């Protein structure tokens, strides 16, 4: 997601100070760090990795449905590996 933001006053001062102190290389990076700090403080997304995986799976499933592609069963997906490596 691309967003254009303009910061003035205290917010801009804080972003500039973060760069000056070497905490971030740019205002964008400082904002990104702030988002992670916000999540850490308020636990907005409790298991970030699992949430990202779930969203990726939902996106892929929707794309497969749109294209009319069916998912493989576990048996069919693992069959080639069972032949190569035994039962």
C-alpha positions in Angstrom: 0.0 0.0 0.0 1.4 3.4 -1.0 0.5 6.4 1.0 1.8 9.9 0.9 2.1 11.7 4.3 3.1 15.1 5.3 4.4 15.8 8.8 4.9 19.1 10.5 5.7 20.3 13.9 6.4 17.8 16.7 5.8 14.7 14.5 8.4 15.9 11.9 10.8 16.8 14.7 10.6 13.3 16.2 11.1 11.7 12.8 14.1 13.9 12.0 15.6 13.1 15.5 15.2 9.3 14.9 17.2 9.7 11.7 19.8 12.0 13.3 20.4 9.5 16.1 20.7 6.6 13.7 17.6 4.8 14.8 16.2 4.9 11.3 17.7 5.7 7.9 14.7 7.6 6.6 11.3 8.9 7.8 9.6 6.0 6.1 11.7 3.6 8.1 11.0 5.5 11.3 7.3 5.3 10.6 7.6 1.6 10.0 9.4 1.2 13.3 6.6 3.2 15.0 4.0 0.8 13.6 5.8 -2.2 15.0 6.2 -0.4 18.4 2.4 0.3 18.3 1.7 -3.4 17.7 4.2 -4.4 20.5 2.5 -2.0 23.0 -1.1 -2.9 22.2 -0.8 -6.4 20.8 -3.0 -5.4 17.8 -1.9 -8.5 15.9 -1.1 -11.2 18.5 0.7 -13.7 16.3 1.9 -11.7 13.4 3.5 -14.6 11.5 0.4 -16.7 11.6 -1.8 -13.8 10.6 0.4 -13.2 7.5 0.3 -16.9 6.6 -3.5 -17.0 6.9 -3.9 -13.9 4.8 -1.6 -15.3 2.1 -3.5 -18.6 2.0 -6.8 -16.7 1.7 -5.4 -14.7 -1.2 -4.1 -17.8 -2.9 -7.4 -19.7 -2.4 -9.4 -16.8 -3.8 -7.1 -16.6 -6.9 -7.4 -20.4 -7.4 -11.2 -20.1 -7.2 -11.2 -17.2 -9.6 -9.2 -19.3 -12.1 -11.2 -22.5 -11.5 -8.2 -24.4 -10.1 -8.9 -27.1 -7.5 -6.6 -27.8 -4.5 -4.8 -31.1 -4.4 -5.7 -33.5 -1.7 -2.9 -34.3 0.8 -2.7 -37.8 -0.6 -2.2 -36.5 -4.2 0.2 -33.8 -3.1 2.5 -36.2 -1.2 2.3 -39.1 -3.6 5.4 -38.2 -5.7 7.5 -37.9 -2.5 6.2 -41.2 -1.1 7.4 -43.0 -4.2 10.8 -41.5 -4.0 11.4 -41.9 -0.3 9.2 -44.9 0.5 6.2 -45.2 2.9 
